[in-house]
Amino acid sequence: MSVVRGWCPTAHRPMEAGDGLIVRVRPRLARVTRAQVLGLCAAAASYGNGHIDVTNRANFQIRGVRESQWPALIERLCALELVDPDPALEARHAVLVAPDWRAGDDTHRIASELALRLAEFPELPGKFGFAIDTGAVPVLQDDPADIRIERDAAGGVILRADGRAHGVSIPVDDAVSALLALAEWFVASGGRAAGRIARHAAALPAWADQDALPAPAGPPLGDTGSTLGPVHGVAFGRIEADALAALLTPSATGLRVTPWRRLIVEGGAPSPRSEPPGLDVDACVGAPSCPQATVETRTLACRLAPHVEGRLHVSGCAKGCARARPADVVLTGRDSLFDVAFDARADAVPELVGLDAAHILAHFGAS
């Protein structure tokens, strides 16, 4: 087994954290069946510490896995069809799917074909991913992906490279082939060195660099509820295995996983909206659970959030795992203290440096 430090974990390449190995599970089509949810929860309790993360890539992470138990966990996850037994194929399942799809609609058709054709794709950087976002309006534009298939204002489908305002109109039946062609161009033009398509300086191929604009983004589904079932928020993306299993009421057929720290209980009985404190604040697990972090993050984030105007991101280090995009206020841990930046990412040059938690709270009027 190769344990990778400081990298996005996968099932076959877990990352070592302060509480044990982190093993990532990538639900296919943003959905897990009832049996898969219960199996995942049982595995997290048996082979890990019972903590499960819901990530901003709509993945689950099983935490606290003992190295000696990792092979048995992988065997169990493969049996549940939550992980591909082939590590190379599993690494290609970085596919973000708009969770409101219905069987037979464009998102379902494209994502299903992509899942069947992943073996055709070249080897891509670890964080490189795709978004299939062809509902009535795009909902994944602020979520991490390198190549997007999304709806345009006229109701058609476009292919767009992340970081580019325009894309190219494509027939639905050609969507996966177009994804494949752009991924092959990325590799052939030296994109691996850049890591992400938005950072790749090469000009797009002419066929992909057209004037099609995506439709204006709609709100995340959790903000408006879902016709699929009740929506449950997961503060900071952390839920215990028994609490996750308890979301499955008798009528529930499974869960839809979103990148917004919200879970949709498919077919679940109606219930009041579950919006715990901290749901709309970004904060990684911090110290001591992450060896990269030198500061505690989430207690401070909860205390500070009511006093910050806009989006708050508290990061244990400059990697910024909890939020890739800029936040209105970002605190970044460094040598047991915090640096502060505004309208920035966690790795930005700070405007305030070397503040402890008490000084942070005082600065924002929260002490």
Secondary structure by P-SEA (a helix, b strand, c coil): ccccccccccccbbbbccccbbbbbbbccccccaaaaaaaaaaaaaccccccccccccbbbbccccccaaaaaaaaaaaaccccccaaaaaacccccccccccccaaaaaaaaaaacccccccccccccccccccccccccccccccccccccccbbbbbcccccbbbbbcccaaaaaaaaaaaaaaaaccccccccccccccccccccccccccccccccccccccccbbbbbccccccaaaaaacccccccbbbbbcccccccccccccccccccccccccccccccccccccccaaaaaacccccccbbbbbcccccccccccccbbbbbcccbbbbbcccccccccccccccaaaaaaaaccc
